[in-house]
């Protein structure tokens, strides 16, 4: 963002934490970022699973009565698709650019 550009100029990396020297404090910040992502992942999967179940079953898609096989299948598919996307795009700035461009298109509608 603007803060990274002001602090590091044109040499700013997509992941601004990579611009700082490796110190114990920066390692702590990176661990905090990892913890934030790891703990927020279930918060993203839960509504996604319910939405996919509703799309698949239509009006019968009650989230409280999802079968175990459906629950495991949707959860596994979400986790595997997230893993594949993270392997295909290892740099965070690529994903942020794609999501920003997509959101910008929908805002313009």
C-alpha positions as CSV (number, residue, x, y, z in Angstrom):
1,X,0.0,0.0,0.0
2,X,0.9,3.6,0.4
3,X,2.8,3.1,3.6
4,X,5.0,0.4,2.1
5,X,5.7,2.6,-0.9
6,X,6.6,5.6,1.3
7,X,8.9,3.5,3.5
8,X,10.7,1.4,0.9
9,X,10.2,3.3,-2.4
10,X,10.0,1.4,-5.7
11,X,11.8,-1.6,-4.1
12,X,8.7,-2.6,-2.0
13,X,7.9,-6.3,-2.2
14,X,4.3,-7.5,-2.5
15,X,4.7,-8.9,1.0
16,X,5.9,-5.9,2.9
17,X,7.3,-8.1,5.7
18,X,10.0,-9.3,3.3
19,X,11.4,-5.8,3.1
20,X,12.4,-5.7,6.7
21,X,15.7,-7.2,8.0
22,X,15.4,-10.6,9.6
23,X,15.2,-9.8,13.3
24,X,13.4,-11.6,16.2
25,X,10.6,-8.9,16.1
26,X,10.0,-9.4,12.3
27,X,10.0,-13.2,12.8
28,X,7.4,-12.7,15.6
29,X,5.3,-10.5,13.2
30,X,5.5,-13.3,10.5
31,X,4.4,-15.9,13.1
32,X,1.5,-13.6,14.0
33,X,0.5,-13.3,10.4
34,X,0.7,-17.1,10.0
35,X,-1.5,-17.5,13.2
36,X,-4.0,-15.0,11.9
37,X,-4.3,-16.8,8.5
38,X,-4.5,-20.3,10.2
39,X,-7.2,-19.2,12.6
40,X,-9.3,-17.3,10.0
41,X,-9.4,-20.2,7.5
42,X,-12.2,-22.1,9.4
43,X,-14.2,-18.8,9.5
44,X,-14.0,-18.7,5.7
45,X,-14.7,-22.4,5.2
46,X,-17.9,-22.5,7.3
47,X,-20.1,-20.1,5.3
48,X,-18.5,-21.4,2.0
49,X,-19.6,-25.0,2.9
50,X,-23.1,-23.9,3.7
51,X,-23.4,-21.9,0.5
52,X,-22.1,-24.8,-1.6
53,X,-24.5,-27.1,0.1
54,X,-27.4,-24.8,-0.6
55,X,-26.4,-24.4,-4.2
56,X,-26.1,-28.2,-4.6
57,X,-29.4,-29.1,-2.9
58,X,-31.4,-26.0,-3.6
59,X,-34.1,-25.2,-1.1
60,X,-33.6,-28.5,0.6
61,X,-30.1,-27.5,1.6
62,X,-30.6,-27.0,5.3
63,X,-27.1,-26.5,6.9
64,X,-28.2,-28.2,10.1
65,X,-29.0,-31.5,8.3
66,X,-26.0,-31.9,6.1
67,X,-24.9,-35.6,5.8
68,X,-21.5,-36.6,7.0
69,X,-20.3,-37.5,3.5
70,X,-21.5,-34.2,2.1
71,X,-19.8,-32.3,5.0
72,X,-16.5,-34.1,4.4
73,X,-16.7,-33.9,0.7
74,X,-17.3,-30.2,0.6
75,X,-14.8,-29.5,3.3
76,X,-12.2,-31.6,1.5
77,X,-12.8,-29.9,-1.8
78,X,-12.5,-26.5,-0.3
79,X,-9.2,-27.4,1.5
80,X,-7.8,-29.0,-1.6
81,X,-8.7,-26.1,-3.9
82,X,-7.2,-23.7,-1.4
83,X,-4.0,-25.8,-1.3
84,X,-3.8,-26.0,-5.1
85,X,-4.3,-22.2,-5.5
86,X,-1.6,-21.6,-2.9
87,X,0.8,-23.9,-4.7
88,X,0.0,-22.3,-8.1
89,X,0.4,-18.8,-6.8
90,X,3.1,-18.8,-4.1
91,X,3.4,-15.0,-4.0
92,X,0.8,-13.2,-1.9
93,X,0.8,-10.1,-4.1
94,X,-0.5,-12.1,-7.1
95,X,-3.6,-13.2,-5.2
96,X,-4.1,-9.7,-3.7
97,X,-3.9,-8.2,-7.2
98,X,-6.4,-10.7,-8.6
99,X,-8.8,-10.3,-5.8
100,X,-8.5,-6.5,-5.9
101,X,-9.1,-6.4,-9.7
102,X,-12.1,-8.7,-9.3
103,X,-13.6,-6.6,-6.5
104,X,-12.9,-3.4,-8.5
105,X,-14.9,-4.8,-11.4
106,X,-17.9,-5.6,-9.2
107,X,-17.8,-2.2,-7.6
108,X,-17.9,-0.6,-11.0
109,X,-21.1,-2.4,-11.9
